[in-house]
Amino acid sequence: MLASLFDLTGRTALVTGGSKGIGKAVARAYAEAGADVLICARHEDELQAAVTDIGNALPVRVEYAVADMLDRARVDQLAHEAVQRMGKVDILFNNAGSNRPQTLDETTDDVWDQILELNFTSCMRLTRALAPGMSDRRWGRIVYTSSVMAFASNPGRGLYSGTKAALVGMTRAQALELGPFGITVNCLAPGPILTDLPMNLLSAQQKQRFAERTAVKRWGRVEDMVGPVLLLSSDAGAFITGTTILAEGGMLCRTFD
């Protein structure tokens, strides 16, 4: 029984931001659980390498699509392409996102619009396009990558925190709207994870401080995100919807040092 709860045989997943980091790790987990997988990102060379790694020695289909989630027309086209190529999409892992720190007085309209589009609007558009097919089949799983920064923040992170908090709110509304059709909608909120984004943004001192803020005194690994997402994407999580799983190493347990 336990194995069948997490079995994704016969399911098809679309993973945005799937060429590296959390997206790639989750795509591999979906494939290992038996799902066919379509990953997308902006850079074809990274996607080609990721497809090889994800599908290695597995009897499932793993394909890729080049897509810039800032391009609304391409996002809409991606949803159609995914269904045409893969037959259907049962699981949507809305994982693409970015962070461009700016304080309030430094915030430009261009950066605001780009991050809002990438982190929030593109996620809504994909879900809006793919949810009807899930509704028709009376089964679907939608997972958004939010962040611990939806619940706590730092100076210069207002835009990023705002978009990630918006996903949490949207998740609750969509869970109510889509629940009667067998679709669950949830968020994953990672803490400090060893991916390119924070590694490129933070100083060595900041990285050490982030690790010290967690209860487990370390940065998370992308593999640490696989279990929660697999739960939310399978029959094991059939009664979990509208919620956010915090996978942040206990970072929010702390008050005053």
N, C-alpha and C positions, 0 to 999 in steps of 0.2 A: 504493500500500500504506500509506504513512504516514497519509494522510487517513482511510483506512478504520479504522485502529487506534483513532482517537479519535472516530469517528462513532457517535453515539448514536441515530440514526434508528430508530424503533420501540421505543425504551426509554421508561420512565416513571420519573421521580424524585420523591421526597418530600424536601423540605428543611425542617427545623425551624429556627426563628429566621431565617426567610427574608425578612423584610420590610426588612432593612437590613444593613449591614456585610458580613461575609464571606458570610453566607448568601445575601444578595441577589446579590452578585457571582457566586457559584458557580451560583445558579439561572439567571442570565442566560447563563452559559457553557454549562450543560446545554442550554438552549433553543437557543443558537446552534449547538450540536453536533447538534441534531435531536431532542432528547428532549422529550416532554411533561412538564410540571412542575406539581407541587402544592406551594405554600409554606404554611407555617403560622407564626403568631405570636399574641400576645395582642390586638393592637390592630387593629381592622378598617380604620380609616382608613389606617393605614400599609400594610396588606396590599393595599388597593385601589390605592393609588398605586404600590406595588411591582409588582403584576401588570401594570399599564400599561407601566411601564418595561421590565420583563423581556421581555414579549411583543411589544414594539414592532417592527413590520415583519417578524415572524418567522412562518413557516407552521406553528406548533405550538400546542398547547393549553397555556395557563398559567392556573391557577386557584388559589384560596386557601381556607384553612379557618382559622377562629378557634379557637385552642386554647391553654389554659394548661397547660404541661407539669407543673405542680405538682398537677394534678388527675388522679389515677390513672384514674378512670373515663373522663375525656375522652381521655386518652392511648390507652387501649384502643379507645375509640370512633373516634379519629382513624385508627388503622390500618385498621379496618373501612371507614370512610368513604372513605379514600384508594383502596382496592381497588374499592369500589362505584362511585365517581365516575370513576376513571381507568382502570379495567379490570384493573390490576395495578400493582405497585411493583417495579421491577427494581433501583433505586438508592435507598439510604437514606443521606442525609447528616444525621447526628445532630449538629446544630450549636448548638441552644439551650443557653444556660448563663448563669451570672452569678457575681458575686464580691462578698461582703460581708466585708471585712477585719475580723478580730477576733484579738487575741492570745489565747493559751491561757487565761489567767485571765479574759478578758472573754467567752469563747465561751459563748453561750446555747444551750440545747437547741433553741429554736425556729429560730434561724438555722442551726444545724447540720443539723437535719432538712430545712429548706427547700433549702439548697444541695446537700445530698446527694441529695435527691429530684430536683431539676432537672438537676444536672450529671451524675448517674450512673444513678439508678434509672429515670428516664423513658427514658433511652437503651436500657437493657436491655429495658424493656417493649415499646418499639416494635420492636426487633430480634426479640424473642421472638415477636411477633405476625406479623411480615412475612417472617421467614426461611422458614417452611414453604412459602409460595408460590414463593419463589425456588428452594427445593430442588426443588419439583415441576418447574420449568422448566429446572433444571440451569444456571442463570445468575443471579448476583446480585452486587451491590457494596454493601458497608456501610462507611461512613467516619464516624469519630468525630472531633469537634474536641476534641483535648486541649490542651496548652499547653507552652511552654518551662518553665512553672512546675511541670510534672511532674518535671523533672530538676534544677531549682534553685529556690530559694525566697527569701522575705524574711520578716522578722518580721510577724506578723499575717496571713500567707497560708497558714497550716497547713491550713485546711479546703479552700480552693480547690486548693492543690497536691495534697492528698490525693485529692480527687475526680478531678483530671486524671490523676494517676498510676494511679488505679484503672482508668480507661478503657484505659490502656496494657496493664495486666495482663489485663483482660477481653478485649481485642482478641486477645491471643495464644491464649487458650483457645478463643474462638469461631472463630478461624481454623482451628484443628485440628478442631473439631467440624463446621464447615460446609464446609471445603475439599473433601471428597469429593463434594459436591453442586454444585460449580462456583461456589461463593460465596467471594469474597475479603473479608477484614475487616481494615481498616487504620485508623490514626490520622493526623491532621494535627496537628502541634504548632507553632502560630504563636508567634512572639516578639512584640515590641512592634508592634502594628498600629493604625493610625489609625481606631479605631472609637469609638463612644460610651462603651463601658464604661471603658477606661483614661483616656479624655479627661476623664471625669467624676470619676474617683477620684484622679488624680494632680495634684500641684502642678506649676507651670511648671518648677521646679528638678528635680523627679523626672523629668519628661518629657525634659528635656535630658540628664539622667544616663543614662536608658535608651538614648537615641540614641547616646551616646558609648560605651556598653558594646558595641554591635554592631561587627562588622568593617567594615560599610559606612557607619557613622556617620549613620544615619538611621532613622526609623521606617518600618516596612513599610506598604504600601498594600493595601487589600483585593484589588486586582487581582493582587498578588503571590502570593495563595493559590490563584488559579484554576488555574494550571498543575499544581501538585501534586495537587489534588483531581480534576481532569479525568483525569490519569494513573491515579489509583487507582479511578476510576469507569468506566473504559472497557476495551476489549480490550487496549489498550496496557499495562495493568497486570495482565494475566491471571496472571502468575507472581510477583506481589508480594502477599504476604499475611502477616498477623501482625506487621507492622512499623509503625513510626512515622516519618513524614517530618518532620524538624525544618526548619521554614521560619522561622528566627529571625535571619537576617542575620549569622550567625556569632557570636551572643552568647555561646555556650558555648565558644568557642575560647579565651577569655581566662581566665587564672588571677589573677595578682597584678598590680596596677597599680604 
